[in-house]
Structure formats: structure tokens, C-alpha cells
Amino acid sequence: MNDNELIRRAAEFRSRAYAPYSGFAVGAALLAASGRVYGGVNVENASYPVGICAERAAVAAAVTAGEHDFEALAVIADSPAPCAPCGMCRQMLMEFPLKRIILANTAGATRILTPAELLPHAFGAAALPTKELIHEDTDC
């Protein structure tokens, strides 16, 4: 699947966003290594922190289906310039193999980034102690 098709799929998903408070609908299309595409939309809540972003919703849908390897993610919003994912979404995206992130706006502008460009110096599994370092007599 090419980038334009993935952006088109993200735009389709965007039409289903639930954004009654901000009016800022976002759609995401996540292309798995298997070739399947998983969608996500932002879902707002009156208690703002309870909502979820489109990027994390797409990752959750893919992981629920058993996917863990991803080729690309397209994200689209009606913004002046292509809108980058928030910090929580950036951290979530760093957890999984992902080759490129395609940011788009509804006016047709795009920007393509690697995960490392999106979140340099990311926190990852390598920063965690290995199982051998965790004491067996703790709950951690």
C-alpha cells in the first residue's frame, strides 16, 4: 500500500472521530507488516484525560488483533500544517517496530518522519533492568 492510499484510509477513519469538545477530529491508519490496515480515531471525554488519541487507538486495535510489527502510520487532521502526535502517542509508537510516520492535513500537505526523528532519545526497553537484576522477593 502506498502512502497516499494510507492517508486516504486515515481520512476515512477520521470521519468517525468523536470530538464534541474540541471539534478537532483526527484519524490514523496503521499498516501492519501483514498488510492489514488498522484504524484509530480520537475519542474525547468530558473528563479530558480519559480520552484517547487516534494513534494509540490504532495501535490498540492492531495489538488486539495480534499484530506487533508495523510498516507505516498515517495521521490526518484539519490543521494548518501536518499535525504531529502528542508525547504519549510518540512514546507508544516507539514500543513497536515502525518504518515511517506520515503526517498529513486535509489540505494535502504531508511530512514523513522516522520514529527516531519524531522522538529522539526515546525511553525504551533497553533502559529497563533485565530480569536477572530484579530480585525474586519483590513484587516489582
DSSP file with accessible surface (Angstrom, degrees, kcal/mol):
  #  RESIDUE AA STRUCTURE BP1 BP2  ACC     N-H-->O    O-->H-N    N-H-->O    O-->H-N    TCO  KAPPA ALPHA  PHI   PSI    X-CA   Y-CA   Z-CA
    1    1 A M              0   0   99      0, 0.0     2,-0.1     0, 0.0    30,-0.0   0.000 360.0 360.0 360.0 132.2    0.0    0.0    0.0
    2    2 A N     >  -     0   0  102      1,-0.1     4,-2.0     4,-0.0     3,-0.2  -0.350 360.0-104.8 -85.1 168.2    1.4    3.4   -0.9
    3    3 A D  H  > S+     0   0   38      1,-0.2     4,-2.5     2,-0.2     5,-0.2   0.872 117.9  54.8 -61.4 -39.6    1.5    6.4    1.3
    4    4 A N  H  > S+     0   0  122      1,-0.2     4,-2.2     2,-0.2    -1,-0.2   0.894 108.7  48.7 -63.6 -38.6   -1.4    8.2   -0.5
    5    5 A E  H  > S+     0   0   60      2,-0.2     4,-2.3     1,-0.2    -1,-0.2   0.903 110.7  50.7 -67.0 -38.8   -3.7    5.2    0.0
    6    6 A L  H  X S+     0   0    1     -4,-2.0     4,-2.3     2,-0.2    -2,-0.2   0.912 110.2  49.8 -66.4 -38.8   -2.8    5.0    3.7
    7    7 A I  H  X S+     0   0   24     -4,-2.5     4,-2.4     2,-0.2    -1,-0.2   0.913 108.9  53.0 -63.5 -41.9   -3.6    8.7    4.1
    8    8 A R  H  X S+     0   0  109     -4,-2.2     4,-2.0     1,-0.2    -2,-0.2   0.927 109.1  48.9 -60.6 -41.8   -6.9    8.2    2.3
    9    9 A R  H  X S+     0   0   64     -4,-2.3     4,-2.4     1,-0.2    -1,-0.2   0.911 109.3  52.3 -65.0 -40.9   -7.7    5.4    4.8
   10   10 A A  H  X S+     0   0    0     -4,-2.3     4,-2.5     1,-0.2    -1,-0.2   0.905 108.1  51.9 -61.1 -38.9   -6.8    7.6    7.7
   11   11 A A  H  X S+     0   0   40     -4,-2.4     4,-1.2     2,-0.2    -1,-0.2   0.892 108.0  51.6 -65.1 -38.8   -9.1   10.3    6.3
   12   12 A E  H >< S+     0   0   72     -4,-2.0     3,-0.5     1,-0.2     4,-0.3   0.937 111.8  46.1 -61.6 -46.5  -11.9    7.7    6.1
   13   13 A F  H >< S+     0   0   22     -4,-2.4     3,-2.5     1,-0.2    -2,-0.2   0.902 104.1  63.8 -62.1 -39.2  -11.3    6.7    9.8
   14   14 A R  H >< S+     0   0   58     -4,-2.5     3,-2.1     1,-0.3    -1,-0.2   0.836  89.4  67.6 -55.1 -33.7  -11.2   10.4   10.7
   15   15 A S  T << S+     0   0   95     -4,-1.2    -1,-0.3    -3,-0.5    -2,-0.2   0.688  99.2  52.5 -63.3 -14.0  -14.8   10.8    9.7
   16   16 A R  T <  S+     0   0  164     -3,-2.5    -1,-0.3    -4,-0.3    -2,-0.2   0.343  81.1 128.3-102.0   3.2  -15.7    8.6   12.6
   17   17 A A    <   -     0   0   23     -3,-2.1     2,-0.7    -4,-0.2    26,-0.2  -0.220  55.0-139.2 -60.2 151.4  -13.8   10.6   15.3
   18   18 A Y  B     +a   43   0A 121     24,-2.4    26,-2.9     8,-0.1     3,-0.1  -0.896  44.6 143.7-114.2  96.3  -15.7   11.6   18.4
   19   19 A A     >  +     0   0   16     -2,-0.7     4,-1.7    24,-0.2     6,-0.1  -0.420   3.2 147.0-133.1  58.4  -14.6   15.1   19.1
   20   20 A P  T  4 S+     0   0   74      0, 0.0    -1,-0.1     0, 0.0     5,-0.0   0.723  76.2  44.1 -71.5 -17.1  -17.6   17.0   20.5
   21   21 A Y  T  4 S+     0   0  111     -3,-0.1    -2,-0.1     3,-0.1    25,-0.0   0.891 127.5  21.2 -94.6 -46.8  -15.5   19.3   22.8
   22   22 A S  T  4 S-     0   0   70      2,-0.1     3,-0.1     0, 0.0    -3,-0.1   0.733  83.4-141.8 -92.9 -27.2  -12.5   20.3   20.7
   23   23 A G     <  +     0   0   63     -4,-1.7     2,-1.0     1,-0.2    -4,-0.1   0.597  61.4 129.8  72.5   8.7  -14.0   19.8   17.2
   24   24 A F        -     0   0   76     -6,-0.1     2,-0.3    -5,-0.1    -1,-0.2  -0.748  41.4-168.2-101.4  87.1  -10.5   18.6   16.3
   25   25 A A        -     0   0   20     -2,-1.0    53,-0.6    -3,-0.1     2,-0.4  -0.615   4.2-172.9 -80.2 134.8  -11.1   15.2   14.6
   26   26 A V  E     -C   77   0B  15     -2,-0.3    16,-1.4    51,-0.1     2,-0.4  -0.981   5.3-166.8-129.3 139.5   -8.0   13.0   13.9
   27   27 A G  E     -CD  76  41B   0     49,-2.2    49,-2.6    -2,-0.4     2,-0.4  -0.950   2.4-168.8-124.7 148.2   -7.8    9.8   12.0
   28   28 A A  E     -CD  75  40B   0     12,-2.5    12,-2.0    -2,-0.4     2,-0.4  -0.992   8.1-165.5-136.1 142.4   -5.0    7.3   11.9
   29   29 A A  E     -CD  74  39B   0     45,-2.4    45,-2.7    -2,-0.4     2,-0.6  -0.990   9.8-161.9-128.5 120.8   -4.3    4.3    9.7
   30   30 A L  E     -CD  73  38B   1      8,-3.1     8,-2.5    -2,-0.4     2,-0.7  -0.917   6.5-151.6-109.4 117.9   -1.6    1.8   10.8
   31   31 A L  E     -CD  72  37B  13     41,-3.2    40,-2.9    -2,-0.6    41,-1.2  -0.800  14.3-152.5 -91.8 115.9   -0.2   -0.6    8.2
   32   32 A A  E >   -C   70   0B   1      4,-2.9     3,-2.2    -2,-0.7    38,-0.3  -0.467  28.5-111.4 -83.2 159.0    0.9   -3.8    9.7
   33   33 A A  T 3  S+     0   0   54     36,-2.8    37,-0.1     1,-0.3    -1,-0.1   0.796 118.6  64.9 -59.4 -24.5    3.7   -6.0    8.2
   34   34 A S  T 3  S-     0   0   72     35,-0.4    -1,-0.3     2,-0.1     3,-0.1   0.622 119.1-111.0 -72.3 -13.9    0.9   -8.5    7.4
   35   35 A G  S <  S+     0   0   49     -3,-2.2     2,-0.1     1,-0.4    -2,-0.1   0.244  77.1 129.0  98.6 -11.6   -0.6   -5.9    5.0
   36   36 A R        -     0   0  144     -5,-0.1    -4,-2.9    26,-0.0     2,-0.5  -0.486  50.6-140.3 -76.6 148.9   -3.7   -5.3    7.1
   37   37 A V  E     -D   31   0B  21     -6,-0.2     2,-0.4    -2,-0.1    -6,-0.2  -0.941  12.1-162.1-112.8 130.9   -4.6   -1.7    8.0
   38   38 A Y  E     -D   30   0B  14     -8,-2.5    -8,-3.1    -2,-0.5     2,-0.2  -0.934  10.7-146.8-113.9 134.1   -5.9   -0.8   11.4
   39   39 A G  E     -D   29   0B  22     -2,-0.4     2,-0.3   -10,-0.2   -10,-0.2  -0.639  15.4-179.7-101.5 156.9   -7.8    2.4   12.1
   40   40 A G  E     -D   28   0B   6    -12,-2.0   -12,-2.5    -2,-0.2     2,-0.3  -0.986   3.8-172.8-149.3 149.4   -8.0    4.7   15.0
   41   41 A V  E     -D   27   0B  26     -2,-0.3     2,-0.3   -14,-0.2   -14,-0.2  -0.949  35.7 -98.2-134.9 159.0   -9.8    7.9   15.8
   42   42 A N        -     0   0   16    -16,-1.4   -24,-2.4    -2,-0.3     2,-0.5  -0.585  33.5-162.6 -77.2 139.8   -9.6   10.3   18.7
   43   43 A V  B     -aB  18  52A  62      9,-2.5     9,-1.9    -2,-0.3   -24,-0.2  -0.957   9.4-158.2-126.1 107.9  -12.3    9.7   21.3
   44   44 A E        -     0   0   31    -26,-2.9     2,-0.3    -2,-0.5     4,-0.1  -0.396   5.3-163.0 -85.5 164.9  -12.9   12.7   23.6
   45   45 A N        -     0   0   65      3,-0.1     6,-0.2    -2,-0.1     5,-0.1  -0.985  34.2-116.1-144.4 149.4  -14.5   12.6   27.0
   46   46 A A  S    S+     0   0   68     -2,-0.3     2,-1.1     1,-0.2    -1,-0.1   0.836 116.9  61.3 -57.3 -31.1  -15.9   15.4   29.2
   47   47 A S  S >  S-     0   0   65      1,-0.2     3,-2.6    -3,-0.0     4,-0.5  -0.811  92.3-152.0 -91.9  92.5  -13.1   14.5   31.6
   48   48 A Y  G >  S+     0   0  162     -2,-1.1     3,-1.6     1,-0.3    -1,-0.2   0.778  84.8  57.4 -45.3 -44.1  -10.4   15.3   29.1
   49   49 A P  G 3  S+     0   0  120      0, 0.0    -1,-0.3     0, 0.0    -3,-0.1   0.734  96.1  67.3 -64.2 -16.4   -7.6   13.0   30.3
   50   50 A V  G <  S+     0   0   97     -3,-2.6    -2,-0.2    -5,-0.1    -4,-0.1   0.745  83.4  95.6 -75.8 -20.0   -9.9   10.0   29.8
   51   51 A G    <   -     0   0   21     -3,-1.6     2,-0.4    -4,-0.5    -7,-0.2  -0.018  66.3-137.8 -64.6 171.0   -9.9   10.4   26.0
   52   52 A I  B     -B   43   0A  61     -9,-1.9    -9,-2.5   -11,-0.1     2,-0.1  -0.989  11.9-123.5-133.7 144.2   -7.7    8.6   23.6
   53   53 A C     >  -     0   0   34     -2,-0.4     4,-2.2   -11,-0.2   -12,-0.2  -0.466  25.8-114.6 -82.0 158.3   -5.8    9.8   20.6
   54   54 A A  H  > S+     0   0    0      1,-0.2     4,-2.3     2,-0.2     5,-0.2   0.875 113.0  55.6 -60.6 -39.5   -6.2    8.3   17.1
   55   55 A E  H  > S+     0   0   12      1,-0.2     4,-2.1     2,-0.2    -1,-0.2   0.938 110.9  42.4 -62.9 -47.3   -2.6    7.0   17.0
   56   56 A R  H  > S+     0   0   41      1,-0.2     4,-2.6     2,-0.2    -1,-0.2   0.865 111.7  56.0 -69.8 -32.2   -2.9    5.0   20.3
   57   57 A A  H  X S+     0   0   21     -4,-2.2     4,-2.3     2,-0.2    -2,-0.2   0.915 108.3  48.4 -64.3 -39.8   -6.4    3.8   19.3
   58   58 A A  H  X S+     0   0    0     -4,-2.3     4,-2.3     2,-0.2    -2,-0.2   0.922 112.0  48.5 -66.3 -42.8   -4.9    2.3   16.0
   59   59 A V  H  X S+     0   0    4     -4,-2.1     4,-2.9     1,-0.2     5,-0.3   0.936 111.1  50.7 -62.4 -43.6   -2.1    0.7   17.9
   60   60 A A  H  X S+     0   0   47     -4,-2.6     4,-2.5     1,-0.2    -2,-0.2   0.910 109.6  50.5 -61.9 -40.3   -4.5   -0.8   20.4
   61   61 A A  H  X S+     0   0   41     -4,-2.3     4,-1.4     2,-0.2    -1,-0.2   0.924 113.1  46.1 -63.3 -42.7   -6.7   -2.2   17.6
   62   62 A A  H  <>S+     0   0    0     -4,-2.3     5,-2.6     2,-0.2     4,-0.2   0.928 113.3  47.4 -67.1 -45.5   -3.7   -3.8   15.9
   63   63 A V  H ><5S+     0   0   50     -4,-2.9     3,-1.8     1,-0.2    -1,-0.2   0.908 108.0  56.4 -64.8 -38.2   -2.3   -5.3   19.1
   64   64 A T  H 3<5S+     0   0  126     -4,-2.5    -1,-0.2     1,-0.3    -2,-0.2   0.867 106.4  51.2 -59.7 -33.6   -5.8   -6.6   20.0
   65   65 A A  T 3<5S-     0   0   52     -4,-1.4    -1,-0.3    -3,-0.2    -2,-0.2   0.445 127.5-101.7 -83.0  -1.8   -5.7   -8.4   16.6
   66   66 A G  T < 5S+     0   0   52     -3,-1.8     2,-0.3     1,-0.3    -3,-0.2   0.534  76.3 137.3  96.3   8.5   -2.3   -9.9   17.4
   67   67 A E      < +     0   0   31     -5,-2.6    -1,-0.3    -6,-0.2    -2,-0.1  -0.681  15.4 157.6 -90.8 142.4   -0.1   -7.6   15.3
   68   68 A H        +     0   0   98     -2,-0.3     2,-0.5     1,-0.2    -1,-0.1   0.392  56.1  74.9-137.1  -7.6    3.2   -6.2   16.6
   69   69 A D        -     0   0   93     27,-0.1   -36,-2.8    29,-0.0   -35,-0.4  -0.965  60.5-174.0-116.0 127.5    5.2   -5.3   13.5
   70   70 A F  E     -Ce  32  98B   8     27,-2.0    29,-0.5    -2,-0.5   -38,-0.3  -0.919  24.2-167.6-127.9 144.5    4.2   -2.2   11.6
   71   71 A E  E    S-     0   0B  54    -40,-2.9    29,-1.3    -2,-0.4    28,-0.9   0.877  71.8 -12.0 -90.0 -50.4    5.3   -0.7    8.3
   72   72 A A  E     -Ce  31 100B   0    -41,-1.2   -41,-3.2    27,-0.2     2,-0.4  -0.993  47.3-148.4-155.2 156.2    3.8    2.8    8.5
   73   73 A L  E     -Ce  30 101B   0     27,-1.6    29,-3.7    -2,-0.3     2,-0.4  -1.000  11.8-162.3-129.4 128.1    1.3    5.0   10.2
   74   74 A A  E     -Ce  29 102B   0    -45,-2.7   -45,-2.4    -2,-0.4     2,-0.4  -0.944   8.2-173.5-109.2 134.7   -0.6    7.8    8.5
   75   75 A V  E     -Ce  28 103B   4     27,-2.6    29,-2.5    -2,-0.4     2,-0.4  -0.994   3.1-175.6-128.1 132.2   -2.2   10.5   10.7
   76   76 A I  E     +Ce  27 104B  10    -49,-2.6   -49,-2.2    -2,-0.4     2,-0.3  -0.987   9.8 158.5-133.8 141.4   -4.5   13.2    9.3
   77   77 A A  E     -Ce  26 105B   1     27,-1.2     2,-1.5    -2,-0.4    29,-1.3  -0.959  50.3-103.1-149.0 162.8   -6.2   16.2   10.9
   78   78 A D  S    S+     0   0  104    -53,-0.6    27,-0.1    -2,-0.3   -53,-0.1  -0.673  72.7 133.8 -89.5  81.0   -7.7   19.5    9.7
   79   79 A S  S    S-     0   0   15     -2,-1.5    28,-0.3     1,-0.1    27,-0.1  -0.885  70.8-109.4-128.8 159.4   -4.8   21.6   10.8
   80   80 A P  S    S+     0   0  140      0, 0.0    25,-0.1     0, 0.0    29,-0.1   0.864 105.9  12.3 -59.1 -36.3   -2.8   24.4    9.1
   81   81 A A  S    S-     0   0   59     23,-0.1    23,-0.1    -3,-0.0    -4,-0.0  -0.894 110.5 -67.5-131.7 162.6    0.2   22.1    8.8
   82   82 A P        -     0   0   34      0, 0.0     2,-0.5     0, 0.0    23,-0.2  -0.317  59.0-129.2 -53.4 131.5    0.5   18.3    9.2
   83   83 A C        -     0   0   50     21,-0.6    21,-0.2    -8,-0.1    -8,-0.0  -0.754  14.1-139.3 -95.2 126.4    0.0   17.7   12.9
   84   84 A A        -     0   0   39     -2,-0.5     6,-0.0     1,-0.1    -1,-0.0  -0.482  30.1 -96.7 -80.8 150.7    2.5   15.6   14.9
   85   85 A P        -     0   0    3      0, 0.0    -1,-0.1     0, 0.0    18,-0.0  -0.266  43.3-103.7 -62.0 153.8    1.4   13.1   17.5
   86   86 A C     >  -     0   0   57      1,-0.1     4,-2.5     4,-0.0     5,-0.2  -0.134  39.2 -94.7 -69.9 173.5    1.3   14.1   21.2
   87   87 A G  H  > S+     0   0   54      1,-0.2     4,-2.3     2,-0.2     5,-0.2   0.890 124.0  52.2 -61.5 -41.0    4.0   12.9   23.6
   88   88 A M  H  > S+     0   0  117      1,-0.2     4,-2.1     2,-0.2    -1,-0.2   0.916 111.6  47.3 -63.9 -40.1    2.1    9.9   24.9
   89   89 A C  H  > S+     0   0    0      2,-0.2     4,-2.7     1,-0.2    -2,-0.2   0.907 109.2  54.0 -67.9 -40.4    1.5    8.7   21.3
   90   90 A R  H  X S+     0   0   72     -4,-2.5     4,-1.5     1,-0.2    -2,-0.2   0.930 109.9  47.5 -57.9 -44.9    5.1    9.2   20.4
   91   91 A Q  H  X S+     0   0   66     -4,-2.3     4,-0.6     1,-0.2    -1,-0.2   0.922 111.3  50.8 -64.3 -41.6    6.2    7.1   23.3
   92   92 A M  H >< S+     0   0   71     -4,-2.1     3,-1.3     1,-0.2     4,-0.4   0.925 108.2  52.5 -61.6 -42.7    3.6    4.4   22.4
   93   93 A L  H >< S+     0   0    5     -4,-2.7     3,-1.1     1,-0.3    -1,-0.2   0.824 100.7  61.9 -64.9 -29.3    4.8    4.3   18.8
   94   94 A M  H 3< S+     0   0   61     -4,-1.5    -1,-0.3     1,-0.2    -2,-0.2   0.680  90.6  70.0 -70.9 -15.0    8.4    3.8   19.9
   95   95 A E  T << S+     0   0  117     -3,-1.3    -1,-0.2    -4,-0.6    -2,-0.2   0.746  99.2  50.6 -73.5 -22.4    7.4    0.5   21.5
   96   96 A F  S <  S-     0   0   40     -3,-1.1     2,-0.2    -4,-0.4   -27,-0.1  -0.878  95.4 -96.9-122.6 147.7    6.8   -1.2   18.2
   97   97 A P        +     0   0   76      0, 0.0   -27,-2.0     0, 0.0     2,-0.3  -0.433  53.5 163.8 -60.2 126.8    8.9   -1.6   15.0
   98   98 A L  E     -e   70   0B  18     -2,-0.2   -27,-0.2   -29,-0.1   -26,-0.1  -0.953  28.0-162.8-150.7 126.8    7.7    1.1   12.6
   99   99 A K  E     +     0   0B 130    -28,-0.9     2,-0.3   -29,-0.5   -27,-0.2   0.878  70.0   3.6 -83.5 -40.1    9.5    2.3    9.5
  100  100 A R  E     -e   72   0B  64    -29,-1.3   -27,-1.6    14,-0.2     2,-0.5  -0.999  50.6-148.0-151.3 152.6    7.8    5.6    8.8
  101  101 A I  E     -eF  73 113B   0     12,-3.1    12,-2.6    -2,-0.3     2,-0.6  -0.987  16.7-157.4-121.9 121.4    5.2    8.0   10.1
  102  102 A I  E     -eF  74 112B   1    -29,-3.7   -27,-2.6    -2,-0.5     2,-0.4  -0.898   6.5-165.7-105.2 114.2    3.2   10.0    7.6
  103  103 A L  E     +eF  75 111B   3      8,-3.4     8,-2.2    -2,-0.6     2,-0.3  -0.850  16.3 169.6-100.3 134.5    1.7   13.2    8.9
  104  104 A A  E     -eF  76 110B   2    -29,-2.5   -27,-1.2    -2,-0.4   -21,-0.6  -0.966  23.0-150.7-141.6 155.6   -1.0   14.9    6.7
  105  105 A N  E >   -e   77   0B   7      4,-1.8     3,-1.7    -2,-0.3   -27,-0.2  -0.809  37.5-105.3-119.6 169.5   -3.6   17.6    6.8
  106  106 A T  T 3  S+     0   0   65    -29,-1.3   -28,-0.1    -2,-0.3   -30,-0.0   0.640 115.7  66.4 -70.7 -11.2   -6.9   17.8    5.0
  107  107 A A  T 3  S-     0   0   90    -28,-0.3    -1,-0.3     2,-0.1   -29,-0.1   0.506 120.7-102.5 -85.1  -6.1   -5.4   20.5    2.6
  108  108 A G  S <  S+     0   0   60     -3,-1.7     2,-0.2     1,-0.3    -2,-0.1   0.433  74.5 138.3 102.4   0.2   -3.0   17.8    1.2
  109  109 A A        -     0   0   44    -29,-0.1    -4,-1.8     2,-0.0    -1,-0.3  -0.537  29.6-173.9 -76.9 144.7    0.3   18.8    2.9
  110  110 A T  E     -F  104   0B  78     -6,-0.2     2,-0.3    -2,-0.2    -6,-0.2  -0.954  18.5-171.1-136.9 158.9    2.4   15.9    4.1
  111  111 A R  E     -F  103   0B 154     -8,-2.2    -8,-3.4    -2,-0.3     2,-0.5  -0.966  12.2-153.4-147.8 132.6    5.5   15.2    6.1
  112  112 A I  E     +F  102   0B  87     -2,-0.3     2,-0.3   -10,-0.2   -10,-0.2  -0.942  19.9 171.6-113.7 129.4    7.2   11.9    6.5
  113  113 A L  E     -F  101   0B  16    -12,-2.6   -12,-3.1    -2,-0.5    -2,-0.0  -0.918  30.3-124.9-130.3 156.6    9.3   11.1    9.6
  114  114 A T     >  -     0   0   58     -2,-0.3     4,-2.1   -14,-0.2     3,-0.3  -0.619  37.2-108.8 -88.2 161.3   11.1    8.1   11.1
  115  115 A P  H  > S+     0   0   18      0, 0.0     4,-2.5     0, 0.0    -1,-0.1   0.905 121.1  54.5 -57.6 -38.7   10.2    7.2   14.7
  116  116 A A  H  4 S+     0   0   62      1,-0.2     6,-0.1     2,-0.2   -22,-0.0   0.852 107.9  49.3 -65.4 -34.0   13.6    8.4   15.8
  117  117 A E  H  4 S+     0   0  119     -3,-0.3    -1,-0.2     1,-0.2    -4,-0.0   0.866 112.0  49.4 -70.0 -34.5   13.0   11.8   14.2
  118  118 A L  H  < S+     0   0    7     -4,-2.1    -2,-0.2     1,-0.3    -1,-0.2   0.878 131.6  13.7 -71.7 -37.4    9.7   12.0   15.9
  119  119 A L  S >< S-     0   0   40     -4,-2.5     3,-0.8    -5,-0.2    -1,-0.3  -0.659  77.8-166.8-141.8  81.3   11.1   11.2   19.3
  120  120 A P  T 3  S+     0   0   77      0, 0.0    -3,-0.1     0, 0.0    -4,-0.0  -0.363  76.8  17.7 -66.5 149.2   14.9   11.4   19.6
  121  121 A H  T 3  S-     0   0  191      1,-0.1    -5,-0.0    -5,-0.0     0, 0.0   0.861  91.1-174.1  59.6  40.0   16.4    9.8   22.7
  122  122 A A    <   -     0   0   36     -3,-0.8     2,-0.4     1,-0.1    -1,-0.1  -0.251  27.9-114.0 -66.3 150.1   13.3    7.9   23.4
  123  123 A F        +     0   0  114      3,-0.0     2,-0.3     2,-0.0    -1,-0.1  -0.700  52.1 158.5 -79.3 132.9   12.8    5.8   26.5
  124  124 A G    >   -     0   0   30     -2,-0.4     3,-1.9   -29,-0.0     4,-0.4  -0.835  56.4 -74.2-146.8-174.6   12.6    2.1   25.6
  125  125 A A  G >  S+     0   0   71      1,-0.3     3,-1.6    -2,-0.3    -2,-0.0   0.807 118.5  68.0 -58.1 -30.9   13.0   -1.4   26.8
  126  126 A A  G 3  S+     0   0  109      1,-0.3    -1,-0.3     4,-0.0     4,-0.1   0.762  94.2  58.9 -63.5 -21.8   16.8   -1.1   26.8
  127  127 A A  G <  S+     0   0   65     -3,-1.9    -1,-0.3     2,-0.1    -2,-0.2   0.637  90.8  88.3 -81.7 -12.3   16.6    1.3   29.7
  128  128 A L  S <  S-     0   0   99     -3,-1.6     2,-0.0    -4,-0.4    -3,-0.0  -0.568  87.7-103.6 -87.6 149.5   14.8   -1.2   31.9
  129  129 A P        -     0   0   78      0, 0.0    -1,-0.1     0, 0.0     2,-0.1  -0.348  39.4-110.8 -66.6 150.3   16.7   -3.7   34.1
  130  130 A T    >>  -     0   0   74      1,-0.1     3,-1.6    -4,-0.1     4,-0.7  -0.370  30.7-103.9 -74.6 163.9   16.9   -7.2   32.8
  131  131 A K  G >4 S+     0   0  171      1,-0.3     3,-0.8     2,-0.2    -1,-0.1   0.824 120.1  63.8 -59.6 -30.4   15.0   -9.9   34.7
  132  132 A E  G 34 S+     0   0  163      1,-0.2    -1,-0.3     3,-0.0    -2,-0.0   0.797 100.7  52.4 -65.6 -25.2   18.2  -11.1   36.2
  133  133 A L  G <4 S+     0   0  117     -3,-1.6     2,-0.5     2,-0.1    -1,-0.2   0.641  89.8  90.2 -86.1 -14.6   18.6   -7.8   38.0
  134  134 A I  S << S-     0   0   65     -3,-0.8     2,-0.2    -4,-0.7     0, 0.0  -0.706  82.5-122.6 -85.8 128.1   15.1   -7.9   39.6
  135  135 A H    >   -     0   0  135     -2,-0.5     3,-1.3     1,-0.1     5,-0.2  -0.481   8.5-138.3 -72.3 137.9   15.0   -9.6   43.0
  136  136 A E  T 3  S+     0   0  181      1,-0.3    -1,-0.1    -2,-0.2    -2,-0.0   0.747  98.4  63.4 -67.9 -22.6   12.7  -12.5   43.2
  137  137 A D  T 3  S+     0   0  140      2,-0.0    -1,-0.3     0, 0.0     2,-0.3   0.329  90.5  83.0 -90.2  11.8   11.5  -11.5   46.7
  138  138 A T  S <  S-     0   0   61     -3,-1.3    -4,-0.0     2,-0.2     0, 0.0  -0.715  76.7-131.5-109.5 164.1    9.9   -8.2   45.5
  139  139 A D              0   0  174     -2,-0.3    -1,-0.1     0, 0.0    -3,-0.1   0.436 360.0 360.0 -88.7  -2.6    6.6   -7.5   43.9
  140  140 A C              0   0  135     -5,-0.2    -2,-0.2     0, 0.0     0, 0.0  -0.569 360.0 360.0 -85.3 360.0    8.1   -5.5   41.1
